Amino acid sequence: MSTLPCESIIICFYYMDNDERVVIKEKIMMLLAAGMPVHLDSNHPDFRRAGMVTAEILTQFLGINTEAPLKFDYEETDDTRKLKSLLEGYTEQDFIVKEPPAQLIVESDNKVPDKFTDLDSDDEEEDLKPFSSSDKDLASVKPPVYLRECIDILTEARESDKDFDKIAVTLRILPQLLIDAKGNVEELALEITQIILSLSSEFYMEDFCECRKKILINCAVIAPRTVADYLSYQFYEDNYTIGHRLDILDVIVQASRELSRIAVSPREDEIEKLKILLGDVAIKWLSQISEQEKKKLYYSNFIYGPVLDCFLTILSSLKQGKHLKVMQACYDVLKQFVSVGRLQQLIVEKSLARSNVEIESLATHLCNIPECIDNKMNLLNTHHMFGKSNYVVVLMQNILGALERLQHQSSVKYDFVGKLVGKLAVLGDRNVVVQCLLEFVNRGHENGEQVSEVLTYVSSQHLEAVTLPFFTCDFIPFHELKQFINIVFGPKIVLIGKLCTLLYHRLIFLKYFKDVRPKYLLFYPLTTRDERRYLLTKTLFELLTVWGNKSSVDLQPYEHHLALCESIIICFYYMDNDERVVIKEKIMMLLAAGMPVHLDSNHPDFRRAGMVTAEILTQFLGINTEAPLKFDYEETDDTRKLKSLLEGYTEQDFIVKEPPAQLIVESDNKVPDKFTDLDSDDEEEDLK
């Protein structure tokens, strides 16, 4: 039996002075009282003796009950005598000091020894688990593609059966996967941080620490709020070493530097040069030089220059220009700027920028270009690129082209695109905006996720202008449109309060929903996922509460109240039998409160709408099936319409219209061979 723990306790106690023993006396007594019963109950006599001797020694030197010291009855053995002798200290009188072993003198002539120790010895193999992380060995390992796959591999690293090659490959590829990650990855980033922070290298990997730190930094960059909070909390936990704490601080610092990088704008003299090139003096001078030199000068500065500063300079010169040739030059340069894809590049750069400064004003400038050109130039030909109706299509095509390019980018922020779409829907043709978005969604599910993310950043005052045309769209069949709406609005209904309020409070009462098709579309996204169905029930209760309110019945226009009854029945239509059983009692209470309000109304249409609604709900709740609720009223178109709602929506009488024709703007993203002559007589004919 090994008495090592007992020996260590006594030797540790031996090195304490009297003052220290007095301070810890009470704590030692508590620990002895807890530990002695365990030793005395042991079936092993050696364990019992070791515990008895240790307790005797500690109580003796703590001065506990000196008149009758603690003494157990046990047989003396070599182990007990050895334990009792430990408090006397250590002497070497019985220890024989041996001669040091002879050292092997190795004469080195910088040559490799002729024979190397055999590494295949059976004795060595029992203790070694060889691992090689050379590039040659790892080349055959298939790297993971998704973050969830990486998490699964690293989680297996905690288990006994580990694939070290796969772990090494994962650690090296994970930093790039984090950079390329799209969508909402905060939860995945936090989970990876938790795994990597506690991961230690159990095998030889040269760049383990470097990979580990890169992963943590990238996690903090793509999910700064979540990961930074977690790291800050972990810094004060007890289970981390000083090295871990220093790593946490370094990760936070490096991530902060990465997130605070701001694109450096060109020098002020460069911006001034751009303004001069579109000034009065420059335009007169340009008329004296060759077309080739003119093209070279403008392309190098406006077509290939810094995209944001070029656009703002062109717009500023257009607004401030006073002479016809100056405005014509600005118009031609802006036209080339858009035609070669620079407008699309501007949207991409603002979406990838770390800072969102001035995105509101920039979005306003972009949407107001038609008004600016019309005010300054008053073109007779309204079918040019910057005509109001045509420009909506031009700008939307550039927005959607930018979204396609952003699909393969990391750290994308859709706030600028959201502001742009919102303002364009208000200032331009909102139906064309939505048509472009729906066509974009139809190209792929990933596009739908992007549009859904864009709607998140549409400001509250513009959200209705963007949202409403989705539900009133009359050129897409119902079964297709409801899938589009589910893709675009479904993921965000629960997460975005302003969207939920708009859809299920404001739009429900809008009387310009002339048919019930939009209402069926409105509630459909709530039925496709279990986590959204609670909102269906919540909305039904809110609708019934307003339906039974006396002020609502007395003061509300009949069209609004009829729309409210329709929404209640359609909401009830989407519920399954189990949900109806659960809410049965609550529905009965709300009906009992609301029916007297309707029956007492002086308006016959209100009374009929209340009666029909109550009949339908009680019928489908299975209340008194032998003698179902039935009121005496005159059948009208409205009552028949309400009764038909629980049968669902069919498009047999609905005419799907042709989508509005769009202007097709051809752009091959190439600079034209010839620049428009700024002094052309043909162009001036269209100018006043």
Sequence and secondary structure as in RCSB ss.txt:
>XXXX:A:sequence
MSTLPCESIIICFYYMDNDERVVIKEKIMMLLAAGMPVHLDSNHPDFRRAGMVTAEILTQFLGINTEAPLKFDYE
ETDDTRKLKSLLEGYTEQDFIVKEPPAQLIVESDNKVPDKFTDLDSDDEEEDLKPFSSSDKDLASVKPPVYLREC
IDILTEARESDKDFDKIAVTLRILPQLLIDAKGNVEELALEITQIILSLSSEFYMEDFCECRKKILINCAVIAPR
TVADYLSYQFYEDNYTIGHRLDILDVIVQASRELSRIAVSPREDEIEKLKILLGDVAIKWLSQISEQEKKKLYYS
NFIYGPVLDCFLTILSSLKQGKHLKVMQACYDVLKQFVSVGRLQQLIVEKSLARSNVEIESLATHLCNIPECIDN
KMNLLNTHHMFGKSNYVVVLMQNILGALERLQHQSSVKYDFVGKLVGKLAVLGDRNVVVQCLLEFVNRGHENGEQ
VSEVLTYVSSQHLEAVTLPFFTCDFIPFHELKQFINIVFGPKIVLIGKLCTLLYHRLIFLKYFKDVRPKYLLFYP
LTTRDERRYLLTKTLFELLTVWGNKSSVDLQPYEHHLALCESIIICFYYMDNDERVVIKEKIMMLLAAGMPVHLD
SNHPDFRRAGMVTAEILTQFLGINTEAPLKFDYEETDDTRKLKSLLEGYTEQDFIVKEPPAQLIVESDNKVPDKF
TDLDSDDEEEDLK
>XXXX:A:secstr
   HHHHHHHHHHHT  HHHHHHTHHHHHHHHHHHHHHHHT S HHHHHHHHHHHHHHHHHTT SSSS       
  HHHHHHHHGGG    TT               S   SS   TT HHHHTT       HHHHTTS    SHHHH
HHHHHHTTSSS  HHHHHHHHHHHHHHHHH  S  HHHHHHHHHHHHT    S  TTHHHHHHHHHHHHHHHSHH
HHHHHHHHHHT TT  HHHHHHHHHHHHHHHHHHT       HHHHHHHHHHTSHHHHHHHTTS HHHHHHHHII
IIISS HHHHHHHHHHHHHH  SHHHHHHHHHHHHHHHHTTHHHHHHHHHHH S  TTHHHHHHHHHTHHHHHHH
HH  S TTSTTSHHHHHHHHHHHHHHHHHHHTT SS   HHHHHHHHHHHHHS HHHHHHHHHHHHHT HHHHHH
HHHHHHTS HHHHHHHHHHHHH  SS HHHHHHHHHHHHHHHHTT HHHHHIIIIIGGG TT  SSHHHHHHHGG
GGSSHHHHHHHHHHHHHHHHHHT HHHHHHS HHHHHHHHHHHHHHHHT  HHHHHHHHHHHHHHHHHHHHHHHT
 S HHHHHHHHHHHHHHHHHTT SSSS         HHHHHHHHGGG    TT               S   SS 
  TT HHHHTT  
